[in-house]
Amino acid sequence: MRLVTGMGTGGALPNVSALTAEFAPLRRRATAVKLTILCVPLGGMLGGALAAWVLPRLGWRGLYGIGGGLPLLFVAVLWVALPESPRFLARQPAQWPRLVHLLTRMRHVVPLETVFEDTSEPEESHRASPRALFGPGLARETAGLWIAFLFCMASIYLVLGWLPTMLTARGLGVATASSGLAVYNFGGVLGILIWAALVPFLGSRGPLLSGALACAASALALLLVPIQAHSGHTLLILCLGINGLLANAVQTSMYALAAHVIPPASARREWPIRPQSAGSEDC
């Protein structure tokens, strides 16, 4: 069950990043991707607060029932409200009415009998090959992103998966451990907002490097924080919040960087879907 849950979560994050990057204007792409991924630690913060209230009353089975039931109900909302990829719709003439409706909602004027073509890649190939990630011009970026994601995600999931267990093993209550996880995610929300403001002005390199180094330092600093069952835990929870702030800031910045470095098909065009009847300007 954990494996299936991980597959769903792992598949959702990169795909929602790519979909957001496709809809967002190029000048706002990085910020849009980061604000989309912001919902992950925000949901974790709300989940931690919910767990702190539910666990003493309903136990872990009740918590899993709520945590599993709500996403299933939300599937219906996504099925109705989540828009399809414009490129995907443009490649299928039968789906053009949906594309026209989508573009109209986005305040584009689409003439009647418009014929669409996707100018982002050759007509004979509409499927991206994983080998292209290691082709000329992308191999170094792909390797760097993979290594960075490996270590960053390992750090985050280590905390998310084992923090409550480690804290309860030291004698802390389940509610306190859940509160620590909620503060960790709350710090992540703040970190995403701060780095979303920094990256457009400073670029990605400086904020990413400084954030990664500070995140490692904050994790090592946790070793110096005493954990006792009957003492105050304000310092511990504060340090967890700082670590969550830095770790999530770096992680979401890498999603935005990946969407910019390895975008869907043609990176430099904002909307590579051309209505043939409207001339040569991209829609």
LUMLOMI-481682 format. One line per 2 residues: number of its first residue (from 0); for each residue x, y, z of N, C-alpha, C. Coordinates in steps of 0.02 Angstrom, whole numbers. Layout:
N
NUM	X:Y:Z:X:Y:Z:X:Y:Z ~ ...
***
This chain:
283
0	41:-61:0:0:0:0:43:63:0 ~ 98:61:37:144:118:36:175:126:-34
2	190:69:-67:219:72:-134:171:105:-183 ~ 107:86:-180:58:115:-226:49:189:-211
4	48:207:-147:42:278:-129:102:317:-154 ~ 161:290:-147:221:323:-171:221:332:-247
6	196:282:-282:192:287:-355:146:344:-376 ~ 89:350:-341:43:405:-358:73:472:-343
8	105:479:-285:135:542:-267:193:560:-313 ~ 236:510:-326:293:522:-369:273:540:-440
10	217:511:-464:194:528:-531:160:595:-535 ~ 128:615:-481:90:678:-482:135:739:-483
12	188:739:-443:229:799:-435:262:822:-500 ~ 299:779:-536:330:804:-598:279:820:-652
14	223:783:-653:173:798:-705:137:863:-692 ~ 122:878:-629:88:941:-615:136:999:-628
16	201:988:-617:251:1039:-633:252:1053:-708 ~ 252:999:-748:253:1008:-820:190:1042:-846
18	132:1023:-818:69:1054:-840:67:1128:-821 ~ 90:1144:-761:92:1214:-741:139:1254:-786
20	198:1224:-802:245:1259:-845:216:1271:-914 ~ 174:1225:-938:144:1234:-1004:93:1291:-1005
22	57:1300:-951:6:1352:-949:35:1420:-931 ~ 89:1422:-892:114:1486:-867:153:1523:-921
24	148:1589:-924:192:1628:-968:265:1616:-950 ~ 309:1620:-999:379:1604:-988:409:1647:-932
26	392:1710:-930:422:1755:-881:399:1739:-810 ~ 345:1701:-802:319:1684:-736:321:1609:-723
28	355:1572:-766:352:1499:-762:381:1473:-696 ~ 440:1498:-677:471:1472:-616:428:1486:-555
30	402:1546:-550:360:1563:-493:296:1521:-492 ~ 266:1510:-551:205:1471:-554:216:1399:-532
32	272:1370:-554:287:1300:-534:298:1296:-459 ~ 335:1344:-431:348:1342:-359:284:1350:-319
34	240:1395:-341:178:1405:-304:132:1345:-310 ~ 137:1308:-364:98:1246:-371:124:1193:-322
36	190:1184:-320:219:1134:-274:211:1156:-202 ~ 199:1221:-191:186:1246:-123:130:1206:-89
38	84:1181:-129:27:1145:-99:48:1080:-66 ~ 107:1053:-83:129:990:-52:145:1000:22
40	192:1045:40:203:1055:112:143:1087:147 ~ 102:1126:109:42:1153:140:-6:1097:160
42	-14:1049:116:-55:991:134:-24:950:190 ~ 43:945:190:77:910:245:67:945:311
44	67:1012:310:56:1051:371:-14:1038:397 ~ -63:1041:353:-132:1028:374:-141:956:397
46	-106:909:361:-111:839:381:-80:827:449 ~ -24:860:464:7:853:530:-38:880:586
48	-69:937:572:-115:965:622:-176:920:631 ~ -200:891:576:-257:845:580:-237:782:619
50	-177:757:607:-154:697:642:-148:709:717 ~ -123:768:735:-117:783:806:-184:782:842
52	-238:798:806:-305:798:836:-338:730:830 ~ -328:695:774:-364:632:761:-334:573:799
54	-267:568:801:-236:509:829:-257:494:901 ~ -258:543:946:-280:527:1014:-353:506:1019
56	-393:524:970:-465:512:973:-487:451:933 ~ -460:444:871:-483:391:827:-429:339:812
58	-367:352:831:-314:305:817:-290:311:746 ~ -240:269:730:-209:276:663:-255:251:608
60	-299:203:623:-346:180:571:-394:235:550 ~ -418:272:600:-462:328:583:-426:382:543
62	-361:394:559:-323:444:522:-313:422:450 ~ -296:359:440:-287:335:371:-353:335:333
64	-408:322:367:-473:325:334:-488:395:308 ~ -474:445:350:-486:515:328:-436:534:274
66	-372:517:285:-320:536:238:-326:501:171 ~ -358:443:169:-369:409:105:-434:427:73
68	-485:442:114:-551:457:86:-555:526:53 ~ -523:576:84:-526:643:56:-495:648:-14
70	-436:619:-26:-410:621:-94:-454:586:-145 ~ -485:531:-125:-530:497:-172:-589:541:-190
72	-615:577:-142:-669:624:-158:-645:680:-203 ~ -582:701:-193:-556:756:-233:-542:735:-305
74	-537:670:-318:-529:647:-387:-585:672:-431 ~ -646:673:-404:-703:697:-443:-694:771:-462
76	-667:810:-415:-655:881:-429:-603:889:-485 ~ -548:850:-480:-496:854:-531:-523:832:-599
78	-564:780:-600:-590:754:-663:-631:807:-699 ~ -665:849:-661:-708:900:-692:-669:964:-705
80	-627:985:-659:-598:1052:-661:-527:1056:-690 ~ -488:1001:-687:-418:1005:-710:-415:1009:-786
82	-385:1060:-815:-383:1066:-888:-332:1018:-918 ~ -345:997:-979:-299:953:-1015:-243:994:-1045
84	-188:961:-1061:-131:994:-1093:-152:1021:-1161 ~ -140:1086:-1174:-158:1114:-1240:-121:1079:-1297
86	-58:1060:-1287:-22:1025:-1340:-55:958:-1356 ~ -75:923:-1304:-108:858:-1315:-172:867:-1355
88	-211:918:-1338:-273:931:-1374:-261:953:-1446 ~ -207:992:-1457:-193:1018:-1524:-174:962:-1572
90	-146:908:-1546:-124:853:-1590:-181:807:-1610 ~ -240:817:-1582:-297:773:-1597:-356:815:-1622
92	-368:815:-1686:-422:856:-1713:-489:845:-1680 ~ -502:784:-1657:-566:771:-1624:-572:810:-1558
94	-516:831:-1530:-516:867:-1467:-513:943:-1475 ~ -514:968:-1537:-508:1040:-1548:-564:1080:-1516
96	-626:1056:-1515:-678:1095:-1479:-660:1106:-1405 ~ -630:1056:-1373:-608:1065:-1303:-553:1117:-1299
98	-508:1117:-1348:-453:1165:-1349:-480:1236:-1359 ~ -528:1243:-1404:-557:1309:-1415:-591:1334:-1351
100	-626:1290:-1317:-659:1309:-1255:-607:1329:-1203 ~ -552:1292:-1199:-499:1307:-1151:-467:1374:-1167
102	-451:1386:-1230:-419:1450:-1249:-466:1509:-1237 ~ -530:1498:-1248:-578:1551:-1236:-581:1568:-1162
104	-579:1518:-1119:-577:1530:-1047:-515:1570:-1028 ~ -460:1561:-1066:-398:1597:-1052:-395:1664:-1088
106	-453:1686:-1115:-461:1752:-1146:-423:1759:-1212 ~ -414:1703:-1247:-389:1706:-1315:-448:1709:-1362
108	-442:1747:-1415:-493:1751:-1467:-477:1699:-1520 ~ -521:1650:-1529:-509:1595:-1576:-563:1599:-1630
110	-543:1614:-1692:-592:1618:-1746:-625:1550:-1759 ~ -684:1552:-1789:-718:1491:-1807:-678:1453:-1860
112	-686:1389:-1861:-653:1345:-1909:-577:1349:-1905 ~ -551:1366:-1847:-479:1368:-1837:-450:1298:-1839
114	-394:1291:-1874:-357:1228:-1877:-293:1237:-1838 ~ -278:1191:-1793:-220:1197:-1749:-164:1151:-1771
116	-103:1173:-1760:-46:1129:-1768:3:1143:-1711 ~ 36:1090:-1689:87:1097:-1637:154:1108:-1671
118	181:1168:-1665:244:1184:-1699:305:1172:-1654 ~ 294:1140:-1598:349:1132:-1550:395:1074:-1567
120	371:1027:-1607:413:970:-1624:391:942:-1691 ~ 433:902:-1724:416:876:-1790:351:837:-1789
122	314:841:-1845:249:808:-1849:256:733:-1843 ~ 313:705:-1866:318:633:-1865:332:605:-1796
124	348:647:-1748:365:622:-1681:330:663:-1628 ~ 282:633:-1595:245:667:-1542:259:635:-1474
126	305:587:-1473:321:555:-1409:393:572:-1390 ~ 401:596:-1330:468:613:-1306:504:549:-1284
128	566:542:-1305:605:484:-1286:649:500:-1226 ~ 652:455:-1176:698:467:-1120:770:476:-1142
130	788:447:-1200:857:455:-1224:873:527:-1240 ~ 821:567:-1255:834:637:-1271:861:675:-1211
132	847:650:-1150:872:684:-1090:948:679:-1085 ~ 978:629:-1119:1050:621:-1117:1082:637:-1185
134	1045:673:-1226:1070:695:-1290:1114:757:-1284 ~ 1139:781:-1339:1181:842:-1338:1143:901:-1307
136	1176:935:-1261:1147:994:-1231:1106:982:-1169 ~ 1089:918:-1155:1047:904:-1097:1078:853:-1049
138	1129:817:-1070:1157:764:-1029:1182:790:-962 ~ 1220:844:-963:1247:871:-900:1192:896:-854
140	1143:932:-883:1087:958:-843:1046:901:-814 ~ 1034:849:-853:995:792:-829:1030:757:-771
142	1096:744:-779:1133:710:-726:1134:752:-663 ~ 1145:817:-671:1147:861:-612:1081:864:-576
144	1026:869:-613:960:871:-582:944:805:-548 ~ 960:749:-579:945:684:-549:982:676:-483
146	1047:694:-482:1085:687:-420:1058:733:-366 ~ 1043:795:-385:1017:843:-336:950:820:-309
148	905:797:-353:840:773:-330:848:712:-285 ~ 894:667:-302:904:607:-261:919:625:-189
150	967:670:-179:987:686:-110:935:730:-76 ~ 906:776:-112:856:820:-81:793:781:-61
152	768:740:-107:708:702:-92:722:650:-38 ~ 782:621:-37:799:573:16:796:607:84
154	821:669:87:819:706:150:748:720:172 ~ 706:743:126:638:761:143:597:700:163
156	602:646:124:562:587:140:588:551:201 ~ 652:558:217:677:531:280:641:564:339
158	634:630:334:599:667:388:525:648:389 ~ 493:651:330:421:638:328:404:567:350
160	447:519:332:432:450:347:451:428:418 ~ 504:458:446:531:431:508:529:480:567
162	515:543:554:515:591:609:468:572:666 ~ 404:557:652:359:539:707:384:478:746
164	410:428:709:435:368:742:495:383:787 ~ 541:424:761:601:440:800:583:479:863
166	536:526:857:518:567:915:480:526:967 ~ 434:484:945:397:443:993:443:392:1026
168	495:369:990:542:322:1019:582:354:1076 ~ 587:421:1074:623:457:1128:576:478:1184
170	514:454:1182:468:467:1236:419:523:1225 ~ 422:556:1167:374:610:1154:307:580:1135
172	254:618:1149:187:595:1132:175:597:1057 ~ 126:557:1035:110:556:963:87:624:939
174	48:659:980:24:726:960:82:774:951 ~ 132:771:996:190:815:991:230:799:928
176	239:735:913:274:715:853:238:740:790 ~ 172:735:789:134:759:733:138:835:726
178	140:869:783:148:942:781:216:961:752 ~ 269:923:769:334:936:740:334:928:665
180	298:878:640:292:868:568:253:925:536 ~ 201:950:570:163:1006:543:205:1068:538
182	246:1081:589:290:1140:588:343:1133:534 ~ 368:1072:523:416:1059:469:385:1080:402
184	324:1061:390:291:1079:328:273:1153:325 ~ 256:1182:382:242:1254:384:305:1293:365
186	363:1271:390:425:1302:369:435:1294:294 ~ 415:1237:267:421:1227:195:379:1276:156
188	319:1291:180:277:1341:146:311:1409:145 ~ 339:1429:202:374:1493:205:435:1493:159
190	472:1438:159:531:1435:117:515:1441:43 ~ 461:1409:21:441:1413:-49:423:1485:-67
192	386:1519:-25:367:1588:-39:429:1633:-41 ~ 476:1623:5:536:1665:6:578:1653:-57
194	590:1590:-74:632:1575:-132:595:1592:-197 ~ 529:1590:-197:492:1612:-257:504:1686:-271
196	516:1724:-218:532:1795:-227:605:1806:-244 ~ 650:1763:-219:722:1772:-229:744:1752:-299
198	719:1695:-324:744:1668:-387:734:1715:-446 ~ 676:1748:-455:670:1793:-512:720:1850:-511
200	743:1871:-453:790:1928:-448:863:1905:-446 ~ 877:1848:-416:946:1826:-406:965:1768:-450
202	917:1740:-488:932:1680:-526:926:1619:-482 ~ 939:1561:-510:930:1498:-473:993:1475:-438
204	1052:1490:-465:1114:1461:-438:1127:1482:-366 ~ 1127:1548:-353:1142:1572:-285:1092:1548:-233
206	1027:1559:-243:979:1534:-193:980:1459:-184 ~ 992:1420:-238:994:1348:-231:1055:1325:-191
208	1114:1352:-207:1174:1331:-172:1172:1352:-98 ~ 1153:1414:-86:1150:1437:-16:1097:1399:23
210	1040:1386:-8:987:1349:26:1008:1278:42 ~ 1043:1245:-5:1065:1176:6:1116:1172:63
212	1164:1218:63:1215:1218:116:1183:1233:184 ~ 1138:1282:186:1105:1299:249:1061:1242:273
214	1030:1207:226:987:1149:245:1029:1095:277 ~ 1087:1080:248:1131:1030:278:1155:1051:347
216	1171:1116:355:1193:1140:420:1137:1135:472 ~ 1076:1151:451:1020:1148:499:1006:1076:520
218	1015:1028:474:1006:958:491:1058:935:542 ~ 1121:956:532:1173:939:580:1161:973:647
220	1133:1033:647:1120:1069:709:1069:1033:752 ~ 1025:993:720:975:956:758:1007:905:805
222	1068:885:789:1103:837:832:1119:867:900 ~ 1122:933:903:1139:967:966:1078:983:1009
224	1018:971:982:957:988:1019:939:929:1064 ~ 934:939:1130:915:884:1174:842:865:1165
226	829:800:1166:761:774:1160:745:735:1223 ~ 702:762:1264:681:728:1326:606:728:1330
228	579:675:1357:507:665:1357:470:719:1396 ~ 498:745:1451:461:789:1494:487:861:1494
230	529:878:1445:555:946:1441:520:984:1385 ~ 532:1048:1381:502:1087:1328:531:1069:1260
232	490:1073:1209:513:1052:1143:511:1110:1094 ~ 509:1171:1119:504:1229:1075:564:1234:1029
234	624:1225:1057:685:1230:1016:687:1176:963 ~ 668:1115:981:668:1060:933:620:1075:875
236	560:1097:891:510:1110:839:532:1169:796 ~ 564:1220:827:588:1277:788:642:1255:739
238	688:1212:761:741:1188:717:711:1146:660 ~ 660:1106:675:627:1067:622:595:1114:571
240	565:1168:595:535:1216:549:586:1248:503 ~ 645:1265:530:698:1295:489:723:1245:437
242	733:1182:458:755:1132:411:703:1120:356 ~ 639:1119:375:586:1112:325:584:1171:277
244	595:1231:304:596:1291:261:649:1284:207 ~ 709:1265:226:765:1263:179:758:1204:131
246	739:1145:157:735:1085:114:681:1093:61 ~ 623:1118:80:569:1127:31:584:1183:-17
248	618:1235:5:637:1290:-40:683:1264:-96 ~ 731:1222:-77:777:1194:-127:740:1147:-173
250	698:1104:-144:663:1054:-185:619:1088:-238 ~ 578:1135:-218:532:1167:-266:570:1209:-316
252	626:1238:-296:667:1276:-344:694:1230:-398 ~ 709:1168:-380:733:1120:-430:678:1099:-478
254	617:1094:-453:561:1081:-499:555:1137:-550 ~ 558:1199:-526:554:1256:-571:612:1257:-619
256	672:1241:-594:731:1239:-637:725:1185:-690 ~ 699:1127:-671:690:1072:-719:640:1092:-773
258	587:1126:-753:537:1147:-803:566:1198:-851 ~ 617:1235:-829:648:1285:-873:702:1253:-916
260	743:1210:-886:799:1180:-922:775:1126:-970 ~ 728:1084:-947:703:1029:-989:628:1037:-996
262	605:1088:-1033:533:1100:-1040:502:1053:-1090 ~ 436:1052:-1094:404:1011:-1146:422:1038:-1214
264	453:995:-1255:469:1011:-1324:508:1076:-1329 ~ 480:1126:-1364:516:1188:-1377:513:1233:-1316
266	570:1251:-1290:572:1287:-1226:561:1361:-1235 ~ 580:1389:-1291:586:1461:-1296:521:1494:-1318
268	471:1454:-1333:409:1483:-1357:356:1477:-1303 ~ 318:1529:-1295:269:1528:-1241:209:1483:-1257
270	185:1487:-1318:128:1447:-1338:140:1419:-1408 ~ 174:1363:-1415:190:1336:-1481:130:1300:-1512
272	72:1330:-1509:12:1303:-1541:-13:1357:-1588 ~ -11:1344:-1652:-26:1396:-1701:-92:1382:-1735
274	-140:1429:-1732:-200:1422:-1772:-185:1441:-1844 ~ -188:1393:-1891:-165:1405:-1959:-203:1460:-1994
276	-266:1470:-1974:-305:1522:-2008:-291:1591:-1982 ~ -250:1596:-1928:-238:1661:-1898:-170:1689:-1915
278	-136:1662:-1966:-70:1687:-1984:-16:1649:-1948 ~ 41:1681:-1942:100:1646:-1916:114:1658:-1842
280	75:1699:-1809:88:1713:-1739:66:1654:-1696 ~ 107:1640:-1646:88:1587:-1600:28:1609:-1559
282	-15:1560:-1543:-75:1576:-1505:-55:1586:-1432
***
